[in-house]
Amino acid sequence: MAGRSIPTRYLRQNITRWTVSEDGYGGFEFGPPQVIKGRWEQHQKLFTDLEGHQKVSRAEVFLAESVEVGDYLYNGYTTELDPTTICSGECFRVQMYHEIPDLRNIMTVRQAIL
């Protein structure tokens, strides 16, 4: 049973995720939108990014599946292929990501800071 995430009864919101990869020309390509279960908490939180800079988050999301720093997350379901077209305060890029197993390595908390 190792590797289970937070019980799904707590992760009832639909979260749309887009993976991001470089297109070879200095831009980005987005993977198709995927809907995963999660819990979206819209609040500000002080955190330190991967370069050591302090930033203030826009939201914190607990997820049933792993994501990567740089992916885009949207609170809800959408089939939009480009997340930047709906990012007017509703869609954010993952700034930090943590997977935290419990002491017995039975459950894992997956947390994305946006």
C-alpha positions in Angstrom: 0.0 0.0 0.0 3.0 2.3 -0.1 2.6 5.4 -2.2 -1.1 6.1 -1.7 -2.0 9.8 -1.6 -4.4 11.7 0.6 -7.7 9.8 0.7 -9.8 10.6 -2.3 -12.7 11.7 -0.1 -10.7 14.9 0.6 -9.7 15.4 -3.0 -13.1 16.1 -4.7 -12.3 19.1 -6.9 -11.5 18.8 -10.6 -8.1 20.3 -11.4 -7.0 20.6 -15.0 -3.3 20.2 -15.6 -1.1 21.0 -18.6 2.4 19.7 -18.9 5.0 22.1 -20.4 8.0 21.3 -22.6 10.3 23.5 -24.6 9.6 23.7 -28.3 13.2 24.2 -29.4 12.7 27.8 -30.5 12.7 29.5 -27.1 9.0 28.9 -26.5 6.8 26.3 -24.9 4.5 23.5 -26.0 1.6 22.4 -23.8 0.5 18.8 -23.4 -3.2 18.1 -23.7 -5.3 19.1 -20.7 -5.6 16.3 -18.1 -8.2 16.4 -15.3 -7.0 15.1 -11.9 -8.6 15.2 -8.5 -7.4 17.7 -5.9 -8.1 20.3 -3.3 -7.5 23.9 -4.3 -7.0 26.4 -1.5 -6.9 30.0 -2.7 -4.6 31.8 -0.3 -1.3 33.5 -0.1 1.7 31.8 1.4 5.3 32.9 1.6 7.7 30.4 0.1 11.3 30.2 -1.3 11.6 29.1 -4.9 14.2 26.8 -6.4 16.6 29.8 -7.0 16.3 30.9 -3.4 14.1 33.9 -4.0 11.2 34.5 -1.6 7.8 34.8 -3.3 4.2 34.9 -2.3 1.9 32.1 -3.7 -1.5 32.6 -5.2 -2.8 29.2 -4.3 -1.9 25.8 -2.7 -3.2 22.6 -4.3 -3.2 19.1 -2.8 -3.3 16.5 -5.6 -4.0 12.8 -6.2 -1.2 12.7 -8.8 2.3 14.0 -9.2 2.9 17.2 -11.2 6.1 19.1 -12.2 7.4 22.6 -11.5 6.4 24.6 -14.6 3.1 22.8 -15.3 -0.1 24.8 -15.3 -3.0 24.1 -13.1 -6.6 25.4 -13.4 -9.3 25.1 -10.7 -12.0 23.3 -12.6 -12.6 21.4 -15.8 -11.6 22.7 -19.2 -10.7 21.4 -22.6 -8.8 24.5 -23.6 -5.5 23.5 -25.2 -3.5 26.6 -24.2 -3.6 27.4 -20.5 -2.3 31.0 -21.1 -5.6 31.9 -22.8 -7.5 31.4 -19.5 -4.9 32.5 -17.1 -6.5 35.8 -16.1 -6.5 35.0 -12.4 -7.8 31.4 -12.7 -4.9 29.4 -14.0 -1.4 29.4 -12.5 2.0 27.8 -13.1 3.4 25.4 -10.5 6.2 27.3 -8.7 7.1 24.6 -6.1 6.1 21.0 -5.7 6.5 18.6 -2.8 5.7 15.0 -2.2 5.7 14.2 1.5 5.3 10.6 2.7 4.0 9.9 6.2 6.3 8.3 8.8 5.2 4.8 7.8 5.4 5.5 4.0 1.8 4.5 3.6 0.3 7.8 2.4 1.9 10.7 0.4 0.8 14.3 0.4 1.3 15.9 -3.0 1.4 19.7 -2.7 1.8 22.2 -5.5 2.5 25.9 -4.7 1.2 28.3 -7.4 
